[in-house]
Amino acid sequence: MLLAGGYFSQLDRVSLQGDALSNSPTDPDDAEVGYQIASTGLERSYEGFGNPYITIDTWLLQGSAGDYDCRLTVNSGTAPAGSATGSWLSCGTTRAWTLTDTSPIGGPITNNCTIQIRDATTLNVLASATVTMSVEVQI
């Protein structure tokens, strides 16, 4: 079942919405966006360095976070900093990825990523969504 860029598993144990993050501040100290799969079961994002994360959705619908793994794969653009990309990581620990721009020269820094969650025991992928990040210091 498709839903807002992601899908619910047939068992409805996890869900992902994904997000399109964009930030274009005039202060280079604020030029950051972030995406997070929290061990509390929340899918979260922020736009602007130092801003708090906001909840996109609850990804954990059944079980405990440690029952699942997540993987963020960069499809195109700049790899984000933070948690590893392209590798399965336990959701029992909060995973976060950030994209930062430090200069008004050179245009936006962008990427397109796929986030997936799988059952850590069966290794079956249960949910997938797209995350895009864009950040650019404005003059």
Sequence and secondary structure as in RCSB ss.txt:
>XXXX:A:sequence
MLLAGGYFSQLDRVSLQGDALSNSPTDPDDAEVGYQIASTGLERSYEGFGNPYITIDTWLLQGSAGDYDCRLTVN
SGTAPAGSATGSWLSCGTTRAWTLTDTSPIGGPITNNCTIQIRDATTLNVLASATVTMSVEVQI
>XXXX:A:secstr
 EETTEE  TT SB    EEEEE  SSGGG EEEEEE TTSEEEEEESTT   EEEEE B SS GGGEEEEEEEE
EE   EES SSS EETTS EEEEEE   SSS  EEEEEEEEEEETTT  EEEEEEEEEEE    
